[in-house]
Each structure stands twice: as C-alpha cells, then as structure tokens.
C-alpha cells in the first residue's frame, strides 16, 4: 500500500506521455502535397470547367451547381453554373485595404481576398511588426477564398471574372466605423453585379454583399458560393512537440433537428468526402488559435461540401439558397464571414455554435469554467501570469479539505515509518505475510493509506483541463508575464520554471517522508522522478508549469503547517489526560 503514491506519480508521467501521443495521433504533422511550380498561376487564374496547360484538373477551380430552392428543398438542378465573360486578370491586379484589425489584398480576378493579415497578432513574438497572414496565396501556407454567383442561364460573375474597382487602395479613416469596398461587373446580356465588402472597426466579421440588377427580359436564378481552399500548413510558430488541429469544421444539423459540431482534418477527407444539405449552420477552416468561417442565415437552405483538393490541399465549399431575380428588377444577396482569432466572448455573439471552435476536448466541462475564472482574474490583474497564480490559489482553496486529508495521511505515514520498516525486515522473505502485517497495522491504527492518494488523483483532471485552456485559448497567445517569461503559451525559453518545478517536487517529497516507507529501488525511482518530470515540463507551456510550480509551493506550505499542527496535537494529548 505504501507504493500508491509512487504509482500515482508514475501515473501522472504516463498521463502526460499519453496526452502527447494522443495529440500526435489527432493532429499529425501534415505536409502540403503541392506542385513544384508556382501554385497560384493556375488555380486562381484558370477557366472553370476547363483544364489549362498548367492545371491537371480543373475541378478545384470550377463553379458549383446552382443551390437548392427555398420552395423545393433538396432539388438540385443538373445545370452547371456558367462563368463570367471577362477573361481572368493577371496576377498583381489587386486593391489594398487597411483597417484597424486587417491588412487585406483583394484580386480583381474574382474579387476575392488573396491575403489577409491580422494586425494585432504577430506571426511570432520575436517579430512584432510582422502580422500573421490568416489568408495567404503562397505555398506552403496556402489558404484562399474563392467566391461568386452561379446562374441558371446566361453569365454570372464567378471567382475568375474580372471586376472593376473605383480605387486601388482603401483605408478606414479614424472618424469612420465602417469601410465599404465596392467592386463592379457588367455582363453583356444585361446582368450587373456589385460585389461589396464591408469592414467594421474593431470587428473580425466581414459582410459580403452581392447587389444584383437584372436588366434582361428573363427571370434569373442565382446562388452565392464561397470556397475555402487550403493546405494543411499554417503560418506562425508553435512550441516544439505540440501540434494543433488544422482542418475543416461544420455546424451541422442532424435528422432530429439538433445541431452538432464536427471537425475533419485532411486525412479524414482523403478517406471520404462530405456532402451536407441543411438549413442554417456554418462552415469554417480552423488553424489552432484562428478560424475563417462563412455564416449563412439560420433560415437559409445551404449545401456544404468537404473534399480533398485535386491538385493539393483540401476544400470546404458553401453553396447558398437559390434567389430569383425578376426581369428589370434587383435583389441583394448577403453573406457574413468571420476571419480572425477564436475570441470566446466574441464568437458567442457572432453565430450560434461558433464558440465550439475553441475545442478543449473531453474536459470541456472543466476547462470552460477554468477559462471563465481566469478571464475574470485577468480583468482584475491585467496580467495572465498573475491570473494563473491567483487561479492556482483558488483551486488549492477549493481542494483544501482534500489536501489536508492528504497531508495528514502523509504525516501519519511518516510517523509509522519505523514500524513499517521493522515489519519489512521481519517478513523480508514472505511477501504475503508482509502485506498482511501491513494491513493489520493500518487497521489497528485506523489508518487508510488511500486517504493520501485520492486528493492527488482528483486534481489530475483540473491539471489536464488547464493544459487545454493554455493550449487552445488565443487570449493567452504570446501573453507576457514577468522578467524572461514573455509568452505563457510557449515553453520557458530559459528553462527556469521547469527547474524550479523539479526542485519544489523534490522538497515536497522530502517533507512528506514518503521515501522512508519505500524499498531502495522505489526510493531511487522517486528521486529521479522530479528530474524526469522537469525535463518533460521543459516542453510544456510556461503557464502550465507556472501553475504546477505555484501549486507545489502552496502544497509545501500547507504540508509544513499541517505537520506542525499534528505535532502540537500529539504533545497536547497527554496533558488532556
């Protein structure tokens, strides 16, 4: 029974190792299967439905079928959308947009965003002046949007059609709350489309509006579509040995009418493509702390497609509901996009279920309250490091009674150490009688050795839940603490915290006197364990190691106080008699 604590420490090491293995399994290192030539000359500039000289398959660049009708759900016409009449623009014909949160490049060929940088999120801590490119038209971090309209007859502007713009540069003025960027296309048959982007100050939500004028004599049916095409690589640095999920996500409606959140990585889509036709929901692409998503109206009939790219990468595609535009009339078709960090409070207000992209895994019921408390503490301190320390104190306070039982058990075990050692020597050659004698001792003294183990076991889920909070919460990305620790979501660059953790764990072991009841081999293992865990923790986020180090320090103080109190109680007992 005296081996239980060593087993629990070993279990902790095993849990950490299994966490790492599970992470490797869920989020394998994936390399983009990209052509050696320039990838963008063909995919974005080729004619849909045709095979260019530089493209082996045009399916990735083609136009989808017309969407479902609101009056006839599920009916998908056999016609394939037609492309606009204008030839594709040459690379470089772009307009530049700057807001308080974005720097954007829009290609007039297709009127689509080719590059989108997040100005408040540097690509690396060491390069604060280099914004992270969430959308990027260059390999290996290829991620672009392609959008347009599909028509039942005649031409309609798709993601290869050339638009006209009033200016080549747009900037959000200090006195303005919105920035409107209009692009215009006029078809030879009388259909005119204005594609309008609206950016709002302080927001990562972008409005995409198609303003359609049908000056023909025929009714036109149009569907909007938006395609997200990317490789399984992303810009930005990550801690070594830690790989985050990158792939597609959908908020899908089941047959019972309930919405569920599902994720698909590139490997999943290689095995099987996904086709969904539903009302509402959304489709997005995830890369660790960031998400790009198309957010249709909840009442709209949509089609979502997820599939591997024909040339490289993988694709998520949205096709919206069919819209009728009467002759000599106009209609507006509106889309909402979210392209930015997974800020939890903001995601909840943008679209239902979008906050689920902050995925804490199986321990979400524990992780979410932990983050909520951590966020409130950050509102008081203004520093995530101090917030973690205060959270640690609150957790220790919540587990105080359990910890007290643990430390009392340790103190009593230390008291029994000489008697336990005597029993071991007496029955050294008879293991069965040894265990029976130990059980008799525990029974006689009314001592339960498990009492000191359960508190440690109960705290494991909290430790793992906090690990996911630190790993998944963009709010802690590149968050400063103090002195040399300038990023709590990355490992300690000087390895000071892991060393301090190892020392604190060693001192805690010595203070508990656990080794006195163990055999020599077990004692050696327990001596080595703080070193092994310190090395392991050197690759974990500094915020997590800070939590465990502070927890150990508080535990040492608690243990010392409780031990002294027990000694005082023992000395006081004879006087009461």
C-alpha positions as CSV (number, residue, x, y, z in Angstrom):
1,X,0.0,0.0,0.0
2,X,2.9,2.3,0.6
3,X,3.6,2.2,-3.1
4,X,0.4,4.0,-4.0
5,X,1.9,7.5,-4.1
6,X,4.8,6.4,-6.3
7,X,2.3,4.7,-8.6
8,X,0.3,8.0,-8.8
9,X,3.3,10.0,-9.6
10,X,4.2,7.4,-12.3
11,X,0.5,7.7,-13.5
12,X,1.0,11.5,-13.8
13,X,4.0,11.0,-16.0
14,X,2.1,8.4,-18.0
15,X,-0.9,10.7,-18.5
16,X,1.4,13.4,-19.8
17,X,3.0,11.0,-22.2
18,X,-0.4,9.7,-23.4
19,X,-1.6,13.3,-23.8
20,X,1.4,13.9,-26.1
21,X,0.8,10.6,-28.0
22,X,-3.0,11.4,-28.4
23,X,-2.1,14.9,-29.7
24,X,0.3,13.4,-32.2
25,X,-2.4,11.0,-33.4
26,X,-5.2,13.6,-33.6
27,X,-3.0,16.3,-35.2
28,X,-0.3,14.7,-37.2
29,X,2.3,16.7,-39.0
30,X,0.9,17.1,-42.5
31,X,2.8,18.4,-45.4
32,X,1.1,20.0,-48.4
33,X,1.2,17.9,-51.5
34,X,1.9,20.8,-53.7
35,X,3.3,21.1,-57.2
36,X,6.8,22.3,-57.5
37,X,5.8,25.1,-59.9
38,X,4.1,28.3,-58.7
39,X,0.8,27.1,-57.4
40,X,-1.3,30.2,-58.0
41,X,-0.8,31.0,-61.6
42,X,-3.1,28.1,-62.5
43,X,-5.6,27.5,-59.7
44,X,-6.9,31.0,-59.4
45,X,-6.4,32.1,-63.0
46,X,-7.7,29.1,-64.9
47,X,-11.1,28.9,-66.6
48,X,-13.6,26.8,-64.5
49,X,-14.6,23.6,-66.1
50,X,-11.6,23.5,-68.4
51,X,-8.1,22.1,-68.0
52,X,-5.4,24.6,-68.5
53,X,-1.8,23.9,-69.6
54,X,-0.7,24.2,-66.0
55,X,-3.5,22.5,-64.3
56,X,-4.1,18.8,-64.4
57,X,-7.6,19.0,-63.2
58,X,-10.0,22.0,-63.2
59,X,-12.4,20.7,-60.6
60,X,-10.9,22.6,-57.8
61,X,-11.3,25.8,-59.7
62,X,-14.7,25.1,-61.3
63,X,-18.1,26.6,-60.4
64,X,-20.5,24.6,-58.3
65,X,-24.1,23.7,-59.3
66,X,-27.0,26.0,-58.5
67,X,-28.2,25.9,-54.9
68,X,-31.4,24.4,-53.6
69,X,-34.7,26.4,-53.9
70,X,-36.4,27.6,-50.8
71,X,-39.7,26.3,-52.3
72,X,-38.3,22.9,-53.2
73,X,-35.7,21.8,-50.7
74,X,-33.4,19.1,-51.8
75,X,-33.9,19.7,-55.5
76,X,-30.6,20.3,-57.2
77,X,-30.8,21.2,-60.9
78,X,-28.4,19.4,-63.3
79,X,-27.1,22.5,-64.9
80,X,-23.6,23.7,-64.1
81,X,-23.0,27.3,-63.5
82,X,-21.5,29.4,-66.2
83,X,-18.6,31.7,-65.8
84,X,-18.4,35.4,-66.4
85,X,-17.5,36.7,-69.9
86,X,-14.3,38.5,-68.9
87,X,-11.0,36.7,-69.1
88,X,-9.0,36.2,-65.9
89,X,-6.9,39.0,-64.6
90,X,-3.2,38.7,-64.4
91,X,-1.6,38.2,-61.0
92,X,-0.8,41.6,-59.4
93,X,-4.0,43.4,-60.3
94,X,-5.1,43.9,-56.7
95,X,-6.5,46.5,-54.4
96,X,-5.1,47.1,-50.9
97,X,-7.3,47.6,-47.8
98,X,-6.3,48.6,-44.3
99,X,-8.5,48.7,-41.3
100,X,-7.7,48.8,-37.6
101,X,-7.5,45.0,-37.4
102,X,-6.8,43.9,-41.0
103,X,-4.5,44.4,-43.9
104,X,-6.1,42.9,-47.0
105,X,-5.3,42.3,-50.6
106,X,-8.2,41.7,-53.0
107,X,-7.6,40.4,-56.5
108,X,-9.8,41.9,-59.2
109,X,-9.9,38.5,-60.8
110,X,-12.8,37.1,-58.9
111,X,-13.0,40.0,-56.5
112,X,-11.6,37.6,-53.8
113,X,-9.3,38.1,-50.8
114,X,-5.9,36.7,-51.7
115,X,-4.1,37.8,-48.5
116,X,-5.5,38.8,-45.1
117,X,-3.2,39.8,-42.2
118,X,-4.2,40.1,-38.6
119,X,-2.6,43.3,-37.4
120,X,-3.0,42.7,-33.7
121,X,-1.5,39.2,-33.9
122,X,2.2,39.0,-34.8
123,X,3.4,35.9,-36.6
124,X,6.0,35.4,-33.8
125,X,6.9,37.0,-30.6
126,X,10.3,37.8,-31.9
127,X,8.8,39.6,-34.9
128,X,6.1,42.0,-33.5
129,X,6.0,44.0,-36.8
130,X,5.0,41.0,-38.9
131,X,1.3,40.3,-38.7
132,X,0.1,36.8,-39.0
133,X,-1.3,36.0,-42.5
134,X,-4.5,34.1,-41.9
135,X,-5.2,34.0,-45.7
136,X,-2.2,33.7,-48.0
137,X,-1.8,32.8,-51.7
138,X,1.7,31.3,-51.5
139,X,2.8,27.9,-50.5
140,X,3.4,26.2,-48.2
141,X,0.9,28.2,-46.1
142,X,-1.7,28.4,-48.9
143,X,-5.2,29.4,-47.8
144,X,-7.5,31.4,-50.1
145,X,-11.2,32.2,-50.5
146,X,-13.0,31.9,-53.9
147,X,-16.5,33.3,-54.2
148,X,-19.1,34.2,-56.8
149,X,-22.5,33.6,-58.2
150,X,-24.0,30.7,-60.1
151,X,-26.7,31.3,-62.6
152,X,-29.3,29.1,-64.2
153,X,-28.9,30.8,-67.6
154,X,-26.5,33.3,-69.1
155,X,-23.4,34.5,-67.4
156,X,-22.7,35.4,-63.8
157,X,-19.6,36.6,-62.1
158,X,-17.6,33.7,-60.5
159,X,-14.2,33.6,-58.9
160,X,-12.3,34.1,-62.1
161,X,-14.4,37.0,-63.5
162,X,-12.7,40.4,-63.6
163,X,-14.3,43.2,-61.6
164,X,-13.7,46.9,-61.8
165,X,-12.8,49.0,-58.7
166,X,-13.0,52.7,-58.1
167,X,-9.6,52.9,-56.4
168,X,-6.6,50.7,-55.8
169,X,-6.3,51.5,-52.1
170,X,-8.9,51.8,-49.3
171,X,-8.1,52.8,-45.7
172,X,-10.5,53.0,-42.7
173,X,-10.5,56.6,-41.6
174,X,-10.2,57.5,-37.9
175,X,-13.6,59.1,-37.9
176,X,-15.4,56.2,-39.6
177,X,-16.8,53.0,-38.1
178,X,-17.2,51.2,-41.5
179,X,-15.2,50.8,-44.7
180,X,-17.1,49.9,-47.8
181,X,-15.2,48.4,-50.8
182,X,-17.4,48.1,-53.9
183,X,-16.4,46.0,-57.0
184,X,-18.5,46.1,-60.2
185,X,-19.1,43.7,-63.0
186,X,-21.4,44.1,-66.0
187,X,-22.4,41.2,-68.3
188,X,-23.0,41.5,-72.0
189,X,-26.6,40.2,-71.6
190,X,-27.7,42.9,-69.2
191,X,-26.9,41.4,-65.8
192,X,-25.0,43.8,-63.5
193,X,-23.5,42.7,-60.1
194,X,-21.9,44.9,-57.5
195,X,-19.8,42.8,-55.0
196,X,-19.4,44.9,-51.8
197,X,-17.1,44.1,-48.9
198,X,-17.9,45.9,-45.6
199,X,-15.3,46.0,-42.8
200,X,-16.3,47.3,-39.4
201,X,-14.0,48.9,-36.9
202,X,-12.8,46.5,-34.1
203,X,-14.5,43.6,-35.7
204,X,-13.4,40.4,-37.4
205,X,-16.7,39.9,-39.0
206,X,-16.9,40.9,-42.7
207,X,-20.0,41.4,-44.7
208,X,-20.0,40.3,-48.3
209,X,-23.0,41.7,-50.3
210,X,-24.0,41.0,-53.9
211,X,-26.2,43.7,-55.3
212,X,-27.8,42.3,-58.5
213,X,-29.6,44.2,-61.2
214,X,-31.4,42.2,-63.9
215,X,-31.9,44.4,-66.9
216,X,-32.7,41.4,-69.1
217,X,-36.2,40.1,-70.2
218,X,-35.7,36.8,-68.4
219,X,-36.0,35.9,-64.8
220,X,-32.6,34.8,-63.4
221,X,-31.9,32.3,-60.7
222,X,-28.7,32.9,-58.8
223,X,-26.9,31.1,-55.9
224,X,-23.9,32.5,-54.0
225,X,-21.0,30.2,-53.3
226,X,-17.8,30.5,-51.3
227,X,-14.9,28.1,-51.3
228,X,-12.2,27.8,-48.7
229,X,-9.1,26.1,-50.2
230,X,-6.0,25.5,-48.1
231,X,-3.1,23.3,-47.4
232,X,-2.6,21.6,-44.0
233,X,0.2,24.0,-43.1
234,X,-0.2,27.3,-41.3
235,X,1.8,30.4,-40.7
236,X,3.0,31.2,-37.2
237,X,5.3,29.5,-34.6
238,X,4.3,26.8,-32.2
239,X,6.0,25.2,-29.2
240,X,8.1,22.1,-30.1
241,X,6.3,18.7,-29.7
242,X,2.9,20.5,-29.7
243,X,0.8,20.3,-32.8
244,X,-2.6,21.9,-33.0
245,X,-5.6,20.9,-35.1
246,X,-5.8,22.2,-38.6
247,X,-8.7,21.3,-40.8
248,X,-12.4,22.0,-41.6
249,X,-15.3,22.3,-39.2
250,X,-19.1,22.4,-39.7
251,X,-22.0,23.2,-37.5
252,X,-24.4,20.6,-39.0
253,X,-28.0,19.7,-38.4
254,X,-28.9,16.1,-37.8
255,X,-32.1,14.4,-38.8
256,X,-33.6,15.1,-35.4
257,X,-33.1,18.8,-36.0
258,X,-30.3,19.2,-33.5
259,X,-27.1,21.0,-34.4
260,X,-23.7,19.3,-33.8
261,X,-20.1,20.5,-34.2
262,X,-17.9,18.3,-36.3
263,X,-14.2,18.5,-37.3
264,X,-12.4,17.0,-40.3
265,X,-8.7,17.0,-41.0
266,X,-7.0,16.4,-44.3
267,X,-6.7,12.7,-43.5
268,X,-10.4,12.4,-42.9
269,X,-11.2,14.0,-46.2
270,X,-8.7,11.8,-48.1
271,X,-10.7,8.8,-46.9
272,X,-14.2,10.2,-47.5
273,X,-15.6,13.5,-48.8
274,X,-18.6,15.1,-47.0
275,X,-21.8,16.5,-48.6
276,X,-24.4,18.2,-46.4
277,X,-27.7,19.9,-47.3
278,X,-29.3,21.6,-44.4
279,X,-31.0,24.7,-43.0
280,X,-28.6,27.1,-41.3
281,X,-25.3,26.1,-39.7
282,X,-21.9,27.2,-40.8
283,X,-18.7,26.1,-42.4
284,X,-15.2,27.0,-41.4
285,X,-11.5,26.3,-41.5
286,X,-9.5,26.0,-38.3
287,X,-5.9,26.6,-37.5
288,X,-5.1,26.5,-33.8
289,X,-6.0,30.0,-32.5
290,X,-7.8,31.2,-35.6
291,X,-10.8,30.5,-37.7
292,X,-12.2,31.6,-41.1
293,X,-15.9,30.8,-41.5
294,X,-18.9,31.5,-43.7
295,X,-22.0,32.2,-41.7
296,X,-25.3,31.8,-43.7
297,X,-28.6,32.9,-42.3
298,X,-30.2,30.4,-39.9
299,X,-33.3,30.0,-42.1
300,X,-31.4,29.6,-45.4
301,X,-31.1,26.2,-47.2
302,X,-27.4,25.5,-47.8
303,X,-25.1,22.9,-49.2
304,X,-21.7,22.3,-47.6
305,X,-19.0,20.2,-49.4
306,X,-15.7,19.0,-47.8
307,X,-13.2,17.2,-50.0
308,X,-9.5,16.9,-50.8
309,X,-8.2,19.2,-53.5
310,X,-7.5,17.6,-56.9
311,X,-4.0,19.2,-57.0
312,X,-3.2,19.7,-53.4
313,X,-4.7,20.7,-50.0
314,X,-8.3,20.3,-49.1
315,X,-11.5,22.3,-49.8
316,X,-14.6,23.4,-47.9
317,X,-17.4,24.8,-50.0
318,X,-20.7,26.6,-49.3
319,X,-23.4,27.0,-51.9
320,X,-26.3,29.1,-50.8
321,X,-30.0,29.1,-51.5
322,X,-31.4,29.9,-54.9
323,X,-32.6,33.5,-55.3
324,X,-35.0,34.6,-58.1
325,X,-34.3,37.9,-59.7
326,X,-37.2,39.2,-61.8
327,X,-36.7,40.9,-65.2
328,X,-35.9,44.6,-64.8
329,X,-35.6,44.2,-61.1
330,X,-32.9,43.9,-58.5
331,X,-32.0,41.7,-55.4
332,X,-29.4,41.7,-52.7
333,X,-27.6,38.5,-51.6
334,X,-25.8,38.8,-48.3
335,X,-23.1,36.7,-46.7
336,X,-21.3,37.0,-43.4
337,X,-17.7,36.0,-42.9
338,X,-15.7,35.7,-39.7
339,X,-11.9,35.7,-40.2
340,X,-9.8,36.1,-37.1
341,X,-8.9,34.9,-33.7
342,X,-11.1,32.5,-31.7
343,X,-12.0,35.0,-29.1
344,X,-14.5,33.2,-27.0
345,X,-16.8,36.0,-25.9
346,X,-16.9,37.4,-29.4
347,X,-17.6,34.1,-31.1
348,X,-20.7,33.5,-29.0
349,X,-22.2,36.7,-30.3
350,X,-21.3,36.2,-34.0
351,X,-23.0,32.8,-34.7
352,X,-24.5,30.0,-32.7
353,X,-22.0,27.2,-32.2
354,X,-19.0,29.2,-33.4
355,X,-17.6,29.3,-29.9
356,X,-17.2,25.5,-30.2
357,X,-14.2,26.0,-32.4
358,X,-12.3,26.6,-29.1
359,X,-12.1,22.9,-28.5
360,X,-11.0,21.8,-25.1
361,X,-11.7,18.1,-25.8
362,X,-13.3,15.7,-23.3
363,X,-12.6,18.0,-20.4
364,X,-14.5,21.0,-21.8
365,X,-16.9,21.0,-18.8
366,X,-13.9,21.7,-16.6
367,X,-11.9,23.8,-19.0
368,X,-14.6,26.3,-19.8
369,X,-15.2,27.3,-16.1
370,X,-11.5,27.5,-15.6
371,X,-11.1,29.9,-18.5
372,X,-14.1,31.9,-17.3
373,X,-12.4,32.4,-13.9
374,X,-9.1,33.0,-15.5
375,X,-10.6,35.7,-17.7
376,X,-12.3,37.4,-14.8
377,X,-9.0,37.4,-12.8
378,X,-7.2,38.9,-15.9
379,X,-9.8,41.7,-15.8
380,X,-8.6,42.4,-12.3
381,X,-4.8,42.0,-12.7
382,X,-4.3,42.8,-16.4
383,X,-1.6,40.1,-16.5
384,X,-2.3,36.5,-17.4
385,X,0.6,35.2,-15.3
386,X,-0.7,36.7,-12.1
387,X,-4.1,35.4,-13.1
388,X,-2.8,31.9,-13.3
389,X,-1.2,32.3,-9.9
390,X,-4.5,33.5,-8.4
391,X,-6.3,30.7,-10.1
392,X,-3.9,28.3,-8.6
393,X,-4.6,29.7,-5.1
394,X,-8.4,29.4,-5.7
395,X,-8.0,25.8,-6.8
396,X,-5.9,25.0,-3.8
397,X,-8.5,26.7,-1.6
398,X,-11.3,24.6,-3.3
399,X,-9.3,21.4,-2.6
400,X,-8.1,22.5,0.8
401,X,-10.0,19.8,2.7
402,X,-8.8,17.1,0.4
403,X,-5.3,18.4,0.6
404,X,-5.5,18.5,4.3
405,X,-6.5,14.8,4.3
406,X,-3.6,14.0,2.0
407,X,-1.0,15.8,4.1
408,X,-2.4,14.4,7.4
409,X,-2.1,10.9,5.8
410,X,1.5,11.7,4.8
411,X,2.3,12.9,8.3
412,X,0.9,9.7,9.9
413,X,2.7,7.6,7.3
414,X,5.9,9.3,8.3
415,X,5.1,8.5,12.0
416,X,4.6,4.8,11.1
417,X,7.8,4.6,9.1
418,X,10.0,2.9,11.8
419,X,7.3,0.3,12.5
420,X,6.7,-0.3,8.8
421,X,10.5,-0.7,8.3
422,X,10.5,-3.2,11.2
423,X,7.7,-5.2,9.6
424,X,9.6,-5.2,6.2
425,X,12.7,-6.6,7.9
426,X,10.8,-9.2,9.8
427,X,9.0,-10.6,6.7
428,X,11.5,-9.8,4.0
429,X,11.3,-13.3,2.6
430,X,7.5,-13.7,2.9
431,X,5.6,-11.1,0.7
432,X,2.2,-12.4,1.6
433,X,2.8,-12.2,5.4
434,X,4.4,-8.8,4.8
435,X,1.2,-7.4,3.2
436,X,-1.0,-9.0,5.9
437,X,1.1,-7.4,8.6
438,X,0.9,-4.0,7.0
439,X,-2.9,-4.3,6.7
440,X,-3.1,-5.3,10.3
441,X,-1.1,-2.2,11.3
442,X,-3.3,0.1,9.2
443,X,-6.4,-1.5,10.7
444,X,-5.1,-1.3,14.3
445,X,-4.1,2.4,14.0
446,X,-7.3,3.3,12.0
447,X,-5.2,4.5,9.1
448,X,-6.3,4.5,5.4
449,X,-3.3,4.8,3.1
450,X,-5.6,5.7,0.2
451,X,-6.7,8.8,2.0
452,X,-3.5,10.5,0.9
453,X,-3.8,9.4,-2.7
454,X,-7.3,10.4,-3.7
455,X,-6.8,14.2,-3.4
456,X,-3.9,13.9,-5.8
457,X,-6.0,11.8,-8.2
458,X,-8.9,14.2,-8.1
459,X,-6.7,17.1,-9.1
460,X,-5.4,15.4,-12.3
461,X,-8.4,16.4,-14.4
462,X,-8.0,20.0,-13.3
463,X,-4.4,19.9,-14.3
464,X,-5.1,18.4,-17.7
465,X,-8.1,20.8,-18.3
466,X,-5.8,23.8,-17.6
467,X,-3.4,22.4,-20.1
468,X,-6.0,22.6,-22.8
469,X,-7.0,26.1,-21.7
470,X,-3.4,27.3,-22.1
471,X,-3.0,25.5,-25.4
472,X,-6.3,26.5,-27.1
473,X,-7.1,30.0,-25.8
474,X,-5.9,32.7,-28.2
475,X,-6.3,35.2,-25.3
476,X,-3.1,33.7,-23.8
477,X,-1.2,33.5,-27.1
478,X,2.1,35.4,-26.7
479,X,0.9,36.7,-23.3
480,X,3.6,38.3,-21.2
481,X,4.1,37.5,-17.5
482,X,7.3,39.0,-16.0
483,X,11.1,39.0,-16.4
484,X,12.2,36.4,-19.0
485,X,8.7,34.8,-19.5
486,X,7.2,36.7,-22.4
487,X,4.9,34.0,-23.7
488,X,2.9,31.9,-21.4
489,X,1.6,29.7,-24.2
490,X,5.2,28.6,-25.1
491,X,7.9,26.8,-23.2
492,X,10.1,28.7,-20.8
493,X,13.0,29.9,-23.0
494,X,15.5,29.7,-20.1
495,X,14.0,26.5,-18.5
496,X,13.9,28.2,-15.2
497,X,10.3,27.3,-14.3
498,X,10.8,23.6,-15.1
499,X,13.9,23.5,-12.8
500,X,12.0,25.3,-10.1
501,X,9.2,22.8,-10.5
502,X,11.6,19.9,-10.2
503,X,13.1,21.4,-7.0
504,X,9.7,22.0,-5.5
505,X,8.6,18.5,-6.2
506,X,11.8,17.1,-4.6
507,X,11.3,19.2,-1.5
508,X,7.7,18.1,-1.3
509,X,8.8,14.5,-1.3
510,X,11.4,15.1,1.4
511,X,8.9,16.9,3.6
512,X,6.3,14.2,3.2
513,X,8.8,11.4,4.2
514,X,7.4,9.1,1.5
515,X,10.7,7.5,0.8
516,X,11.0,6.2,4.4
517,X,8.4,3.6,3.8
518,X,9.7,2.5,0.4
519,X,12.1,-0.1,-0.8
520,X,15.5,1.1,-2.1
521,X,14.5,0.7,-5.8
522,X,11.3,2.7,-5.2
523,X,13.3,5.4,-3.4
524,X,15.6,5.7,-6.4
525,X,12.7,6.0,-8.8
526,X,11.1,8.7,-6.6
527,X,14.4,10.6,-6.5
528,X,14.7,10.5,-10.3
529,X,11.1,11.4,-10.9
530,X,11.4,15.2,-10.2
531,X,14.2,15.3,-12.7
532,X,12.3,13.4,-15.4
533,X,9.1,15.5,-15.0
534,X,11.2,18.7,-15.0
535,X,12.7,17.6,-18.4
536,X,9.2,16.7,-19.6
537,X,7.8,20.0,-18.5
538,X,10.5,21.9,-20.3
539,X,8.5,21.4,-23.5
540,X,5.1,22.4,-22.0
541,X,3.6,25.9,-22.0
542,X,5.2,28.1,-19.4
543,X,1.8,29.0,-18.0
544,X,1.1,25.3,-17.2
545,X,4.5,24.9,-15.4
546,X,3.8,28.1,-13.5
547,X,0.5,26.7,-12.3
548,X,2.1,23.4,-11.1
549,X,5.1,25.1,-9.5
550,X,2.9,27.5,-7.5
551,X,0.7,24.6,-6.6
552,X,3.7,22.8,-5.3
553,X,4.8,25.8,-3.3
554,X,1.4,26.2,-1.7
555,X,1.4,22.5,-1.0
556,X,4.7,22.6,0.8
557,X,3.4,25.4,3.0
558,X,0.2,23.6,3.7
559,X,2.1,20.4,4.4
560,X,4.5,22.1,6.8
561,X,1.6,23.9,8.7
562,X,-0.4,20.7,9.0
563,X,2.6,18.7,10.1
564,X,3.4,21.2,12.9
565,X,-0.3,21.2,13.9
566,X,-0.3,17.4,14.2
567,X,2.9,17.6,16.3
568,X,1.3,20.1,18.6
569,X,-1.8,18.0,18.9
570,X,0.3,14.9,19.9
571,X,2.1,16.9,22.5
572,X,-1.1,18.3,23.9
573,X,-2.8,14.9,24.2
574,X,-1.0,13.7,27.4
575,X,-1.9,16.9,29.2
576,X,-5.6,16.4,28.5
577,X,-5.4,13.0,30.3
